[in-house]
């Protein structure tokens, strides 16, 4: 009972210290509010206001229909007078696409010939270039088929149903994934910074002379900083993701937060481990950069987990964030229940125990060396 009371009091001490650290408070508020909103709305993968220019050498009814079919918000169209304007616009980054409709285009189409339309693309804008080329081809084919009064229906009917995100809104994916990334980042930062702050202020030496064990000191930091991140994530999910961004949550938020609790057990232990190795905040920041970037990029939150090399997939299975991303996507996107995500829960718990044990071993050794 005394051990539990000590852990509780140490956690309260950490919460009070965090409350007086205004920079950290601002960082937490920013990370789970403005950063979530910016991450969801700024980096969109779908076509939006893509600049496209047309050089109409045919000047027919069909060419005008094709040009008029490109309208906002997907495209922002311009009309050109010469080839040189198109080349200059692509070189200057003014246009992403330049479409050239050749002379006698409509006449050749009606006569059954197969005239070619030239499409020049600024491939340095990779996302727009890849997606926009498909859009442009579909729009031109549709207008030509309508002019010839031909049916575009294939012999085999294809019925497409978009699950969860029918309009393929990029913000729906970005908003939730930003919360997942911030949970991992802030939990490591807060626990590591709390340990370094005590070492710099000399309060760690005060704890060492008290009847406290390294286990109690470490667990006090883990539960208090984990509680702060978990509370901030729950509020962000409720008010920012669902309230401001209007992103629907398909599954149980309680189940997601339970999974977040397990991953916080691992990531806060990682923060203690890094805070023990680093002696100053600049050193901790450098170690954090080398750690958090692979965790966020290779955990399946930015790129599909299955698209990575097999050896990298096996390595990342040792990271708690890989299982957390898999669990979160299944619960929040597809409405999965515990019967689906229980392997990820077990994996996060086991990995958390391993990370906690390693961090505790190093933390004890550090305290022994300092005494």
C-alpha positions as CSV (number, residue, x, y, z in Angstrom):
1,X,0.0,0.0,0.0
2,X,2.9,2.4,0.8
3,X,4.4,1.7,-2.7
4,X,1.1,2.6,-4.4
5,X,0.8,5.8,-2.3
6,X,4.4,6.7,-3.2
7,X,3.8,6.2,-6.9
8,X,0.6,8.3,-6.7
9,X,2.3,11.2,-4.9
10,X,5.3,11.1,-7.3
11,X,2.8,11.3,-10.2
12,X,1.1,14.3,-8.6
13,X,4.5,16.0,-8.2
14,X,5.2,15.4,-11.9
15,X,1.8,16.9,-12.8
16,X,2.5,20.0,-10.7
17,X,5.9,20.4,-12.2
18,X,4.4,20.2,-15.7
19,X,1.8,22.8,-14.8
20,X,4.5,25.3,-14.0
21,X,6.4,24.5,-17.2
22,X,4.4,26.9,-19.5
23,X,6.4,26.0,-22.6
24,X,5.4,22.3,-22.3
25,X,1.8,23.3,-21.7
26,X,1.8,25.4,-24.8
27,X,3.4,22.5,-26.7
28,X,0.7,20.1,-25.6
29,X,-2.1,22.4,-26.5
30,X,-0.6,23.2,-29.9
31,X,0.1,19.5,-30.7
32,X,-3.4,18.4,-30.0
33,X,-5.3,21.3,-31.6
34,X,-3.6,23.5,-34.2
35,X,-1.1,20.8,-35.3
36,X,-4.0,18.3,-35.8
37,X,-6.0,20.8,-37.8
38,X,-3.1,21.9,-40.0
39,X,-2.0,18.3,-40.5
40,X,-5.5,17.3,-41.6
41,X,-6.2,20.2,-43.9
42,X,-2.9,21.4,-45.3
43,X,-1.5,18.3,-47.0
44,X,-4.2,17.0,-49.3
45,X,-3.6,14.2,-51.7
46,X,-6.6,14.8,-53.9
47,X,-6.7,17.3,-56.8
48,X,-7.6,20.8,-55.7
49,X,-7.2,23.9,-57.9
50,X,-4.6,22.3,-60.1
51,X,-3.5,24.8,-62.7
52,X,-4.2,23.5,-66.2
53,X,-3.7,25.4,-69.5
54,X,-5.2,24.7,-72.9
55,X,-3.8,25.4,-76.4
56,X,-6.9,25.1,-78.6
57,X,-5.8,24.8,-82.3
58,X,-9.1,23.2,-83.3
59,X,-11.5,25.9,-82.1
60,X,-14.4,23.6,-82.5
61,X,-17.5,22.8,-80.5
62,X,-15.9,19.6,-79.1
63,X,-12.7,21.4,-78.1
64,X,-14.7,24.0,-76.2
65,X,-16.7,21.3,-74.4
66,X,-13.5,19.7,-73.3
67,X,-12.0,22.9,-72.0
68,X,-15.3,23.8,-70.2
69,X,-15.3,20.4,-68.5
70,X,-12.3,21.5,-66.4
71,X,-13.7,23.7,-63.7
72,X,-13.0,24.5,-60.0
73,X,-12.4,23.2,-57.4
74,X,-10.4,20.4,-58.9
75,X,-8.9,22.5,-61.8
76,X,-8.1,26.1,-62.4
77,X,-8.0,26.5,-66.2
78,X,-6.2,28.9,-68.5
79,X,-6.2,29.5,-72.2
80,X,-3.0,29.9,-74.2
81,X,-2.2,31.5,-77.5
82,X,1.0,29.7,-78.5
83,X,3.3,26.7,-77.7
84,X,5.9,29.0,-76.2
85,X,3.4,30.2,-73.5
86,X,2.9,26.6,-72.4
87,X,6.6,25.8,-72.2
88,X,7.3,29.0,-70.3
89,X,4.4,28.3,-67.9
90,X,5.7,24.8,-67.2
91,X,9.3,26.0,-66.7
92,X,8.1,28.8,-64.3
93,X,5.8,26.4,-62.4
94,X,2.7,28.4,-63.4
95,X,1.0,25.4,-64.8
96,X,1.0,21.7,-63.8
97,X,-0.7,20.5,-67.0
98,X,-0.7,21.9,-70.5
99,X,-3.2,20.3,-72.9
100,X,-2.8,20.8,-76.7
101,X,-5.8,20.1,-78.9
102,X,-4.6,19.6,-82.5
103,X,-6.2,21.1,-85.6
104,X,-9.2,19.2,-87.2
105,X,-9.6,17.3,-83.9
106,X,-13.4,17.3,-84.0
107,X,-13.5,16.4,-87.7
108,X,-11.2,13.4,-87.3
109,X,-13.1,12.2,-84.2
110,X,-16.4,12.3,-86.1
111,X,-14.9,10.5,-89.1
112,X,-13.8,7.6,-86.9
113,X,-10.1,8.4,-86.8
114,X,-8.1,8.4,-83.6
115,X,-6.5,11.8,-83.2
116,X,-4.0,12.4,-80.3
117,X,-4.2,15.1,-77.7
118,X,-0.9,16.2,-76.3
119,X,-0.7,16.4,-72.5
120,X,2.4,18.0,-70.9
121,X,2.9,17.5,-67.2
122,X,5.1,19.2,-64.7
123,X,6.2,15.9,-62.9
124,X,8.0,17.8,-60.2
125,X,4.6,18.1,-58.5
126,X,4.4,14.4,-58.0
127,X,1.0,14.0,-56.3
128,X,-0.9,16.3,-58.6
129,X,0.9,14.9,-61.7
130,X,0.1,11.3,-60.9
131,X,-3.5,11.7,-59.9
132,X,-4.4,14.5,-62.3
133,X,-3.3,12.6,-65.4
134,X,-6.0,10.0,-64.7
135,X,-8.6,12.7,-64.1
136,X,-7.8,14.5,-67.3
137,X,-8.0,11.3,-69.4
138,X,-11.4,10.4,-67.9
139,X,-12.8,13.9,-68.6
140,X,-11.6,14.0,-72.2
141,X,-12.9,10.5,-72.9
142,X,-16.3,11.4,-71.4
143,X,-16.7,14.5,-73.5
144,X,-15.7,12.7,-76.7
145,X,-18.1,9.8,-76.0
146,X,-20.9,12.3,-75.3
147,X,-20.2,14.0,-78.6
148,X,-20.3,10.7,-80.5
149,X,-23.4,9.6,-78.5
150,X,-21.6,6.5,-77.6
151,X,-22.1,4.5,-74.4
152,X,-19.1,4.3,-72.1
153,X,-20.6,1.3,-70.4
154,X,-18.4,-1.8,-70.5
155,X,-19.7,-5.3,-71.1
156,X,-18.8,-6.1,-67.5
157,X,-20.4,-3.7,-64.9
158,X,-18.1,-2.5,-62.2
159,X,-19.8,-1.2,-59.1
160,X,-17.4,0.7,-56.8
161,X,-18.2,1.3,-53.1
162,X,-15.9,3.5,-51.0
163,X,-16.0,2.3,-47.4
164,X,-15.7,4.8,-44.6
165,X,-14.5,7.7,-46.8
166,X,-16.8,7.7,-49.9
167,X,-15.5,11.1,-51.2
168,X,-11.8,10.2,-50.6
169,X,-11.3,13.2,-48.4
170,X,-7.6,13.4,-47.4
171,X,-8.4,15.3,-44.2
172,X,-10.3,12.2,-42.9
173,X,-7.1,10.2,-42.9
174,X,-4.8,13.0,-42.0
175,X,-6.6,14.2,-38.9
176,X,-6.7,10.8,-37.2
177,X,-3.2,9.9,-38.1
178,X,-1.9,13.2,-36.7
179,X,-3.4,12.3,-33.3
180,X,-1.7,8.9,-33.5
181,X,1.6,10.6,-34.3
182,X,1.2,13.2,-31.5
183,X,0.5,10.5,-28.9
184,X,3.8,8.8,-29.6
185,X,5.8,12.1,-29.9
186,X,4.4,13.8,-26.8
187,X,4.6,10.8,-24.5
188,X,8.3,10.4,-25.2
189,X,9.0,14.1,-25.0
190,X,7.2,14.7,-21.7
191,X,8.7,11.8,-19.8
192,X,12.2,12.4,-21.1
193,X,12.0,16.1,-20.4
194,X,10.6,15.5,-16.9
195,X,13.6,13.3,-16.0
196,X,16.2,15.7,-17.5
197,X,14.4,18.7,-15.8
198,X,14.8,17.0,-12.4
199,X,18.5,16.2,-13.1
200,X,19.1,19.9,-14.1
201,X,17.2,21.3,-11.1
202,X,18.9,18.9,-8.6
203,X,15.6,17.4,-7.4
204,X,16.6,13.9,-8.6
205,X,19.3,13.8,-5.9
206,X,16.6,14.7,-3.3
207,X,14.5,11.7,-4.4
208,X,17.5,9.4,-4.1
209,X,18.0,10.2,-0.4
210,X,14.3,9.5,0.3
211,X,12.9,6.0,1.0
212,X,11.9,5.6,-2.7
213,X,12.8,2.9,-5.2
214,X,13.7,3.5,-8.8
215,X,10.6,1.5,-9.8
216,X,8.4,4.0,-7.9
217,X,10.1,7.1,-9.3
218,X,9.9,5.8,-12.8
219,X,6.3,4.5,-12.6
220,X,5.2,7.9,-11.1
221,X,6.5,9.6,-14.2
222,X,5.0,7.0,-16.6
223,X,1.4,7.2,-15.2
224,X,1.3,11.0,-14.8
225,X,2.7,11.9,-18.3
226,X,0.7,9.1,-19.9
227,X,-2.5,10.5,-18.3
228,X,-1.8,14.0,-19.7
229,X,-1.3,12.6,-23.2
230,X,-4.3,10.3,-23.0
231,X,-6.5,13.1,-21.8
232,X,-5.3,15.5,-24.5
233,X,-5.8,12.9,-27.1
234,X,-9.4,12.2,-26.0
235,X,-10.2,15.9,-26.0
236,X,-8.6,16.4,-29.4
237,X,-10.5,13.4,-30.8
238,X,-13.8,14.8,-29.5
239,X,-13.5,18.5,-30.2
240,X,-11.0,18.9,-33.0
241,X,-11.4,15.8,-35.1
242,X,-15.2,15.3,-34.7
243,X,-16.2,18.8,-33.7
244,X,-14.1,21.1,-36.0
245,X,-13.0,18.8,-38.8
246,X,-16.3,16.9,-38.8
247,X,-14.5,13.6,-39.3
248,X,-16.8,10.6,-38.5
249,X,-15.4,7.9,-36.2
250,X,-16.5,4.5,-37.3
251,X,-15.5,2.5,-34.2
252,X,-15.4,2.7,-30.4
253,X,-13.4,5.7,-29.0
254,X,-13.1,3.9,-25.7
255,X,-11.5,0.9,-27.3
256,X,-9.1,3.2,-29.1
257,X,-8.1,5.0,-25.8
258,X,-7.5,1.6,-24.2
259,X,-5.1,0.8,-27.0
260,X,-3.5,4.2,-26.5
261,X,-3.1,3.5,-22.8
262,X,-1.1,0.4,-23.7
263,X,1.1,2.1,-26.2
264,X,1.7,4.9,-23.8
265,X,3.1,2.4,-21.3
266,X,5.8,1.6,-24.0
267,X,6.5,5.1,-25.3
268,X,6.8,6.7,-21.9
269,X,9.3,4.0,-21.0
270,X,11.2,4.9,-24.1
271,X,11.2,8.5,-22.9
272,X,12.7,7.5,-19.6
273,X,15.3,5.4,-21.4
274,X,16.3,8.4,-23.6
275,X,16.2,10.8,-20.7
276,X,18.5,8.5,-18.8
277,X,21.0,8.4,-21.6
278,X,20.9,12.1,-22.4
279,X,22.4,14.5,-19.9
280,X,20.9,17.7,-21.3
281,X,17.9,18.8,-23.3
282,X,19.9,19.3,-26.5
283,X,21.2,15.8,-26.3
284,X,17.7,14.5,-25.7
285,X,16.4,16.4,-28.7
286,X,19.0,14.8,-31.0
287,X,18.2,11.3,-29.7
288,X,14.5,12.0,-30.1
289,X,14.9,13.0,-33.8
290,X,16.8,9.8,-34.5
291,X,14.0,7.8,-32.8
292,X,10.7,9.4,-33.6
293,X,11.2,9.8,-37.4
294,X,11.6,6.0,-38.0
295,X,8.7,5.3,-35.6
296,X,6.3,7.7,-37.4
297,X,7.4,7.0,-41.0
298,X,7.8,3.2,-40.8
299,X,4.9,2.3,-38.6
300,X,2.3,2.4,-41.3
301,X,0.9,5.8,-40.6
302,X,2.4,7.6,-43.6
303,X,3.2,4.8,-46.0
304,X,1.4,1.4,-46.2
305,X,3.1,-1.1,-43.9
306,X,2.9,-3.9,-46.6
307,X,4.8,-1.8,-49.1
308,X,8.0,-1.8,-47.1
309,X,10.7,-4.5,-47.5
310,X,10.1,-7.7,-45.6
311,X,13.1,-7.3,-43.4
312,X,12.0,-3.8,-42.4
313,X,8.5,-5.1,-41.6
314,X,10.0,-7.7,-39.2
315,X,12.1,-5.0,-37.5
316,X,9.2,-2.6,-37.1
317,X,7.1,-5.4,-35.5
318,X,9.3,-4.8,-32.4
319,X,8.1,-1.1,-32.3
320,X,4.9,-0.5,-30.3
321,X,3.8,2.2,-32.7
322,X,3.4,-0.3,-35.6
323,X,0.8,-2.3,-33.6
324,X,-0.8,1.0,-32.4
325,X,-1.3,2.3,-35.9
326,X,-2.7,-1.0,-37.1
327,X,-5.1,-1.1,-34.1
328,X,-6.1,2.6,-34.4
329,X,-6.9,2.3,-38.2
330,X,-8.9,-0.9,-37.6
331,X,-11.0,0.7,-34.8
332,X,-11.4,4.3,-35.9
333,X,-11.7,3.7,-39.7
334,X,-13.3,0.2,-40.0
335,X,-15.2,0.0,-36.7
336,X,-13.3,-3.2,-35.6
337,X,-14.0,-4.6,-32.2
338,X,-11.8,-6.3,-29.6
339,X,-12.2,-9.6,-31.4
340,X,-10.2,-8.2,-34.3
341,X,-7.6,-6.1,-32.6
342,X,-6.7,-8.3,-29.6
343,X,-3.4,-9.4,-31.1
344,X,-2.3,-5.8,-31.4
345,X,-3.3,-5.3,-27.7
346,X,-1.2,-8.2,-26.6
347,X,1.8,-7.2,-28.7
348,X,1.7,-3.6,-27.3
349,X,1.5,-5.0,-23.7
350,X,4.4,-7.4,-24.2
351,X,6.6,-4.8,-26.0
352,X,5.7,-2.3,-23.2
353,X,6.8,-4.7,-20.6
354,X,10.1,-5.2,-22.4
355,X,10.7,-1.5,-22.9
356,X,9.8,-0.7,-19.3
357,X,12.1,-3.4,-17.9
358,X,15.0,-2.1,-20.0
359,X,14.4,1.5,-19.0
360,X,14.1,0.5,-15.4
361,X,17.4,-1.4,-15.5
362,X,19.2,1.5,-17.0
363,X,17.5,4.0,-14.7
364,X,18.6,1.9,-11.6
365,X,22.1,1.7,-12.9
366,X,22.1,5.5,-13.4
367,X,20.9,6.2,-9.9
368,X,23.5,3.8,-8.4
369,X,26.3,5.5,-10.3
370,X,25.1,9.0,-9.2
371,X,24.9,8.0,-5.5
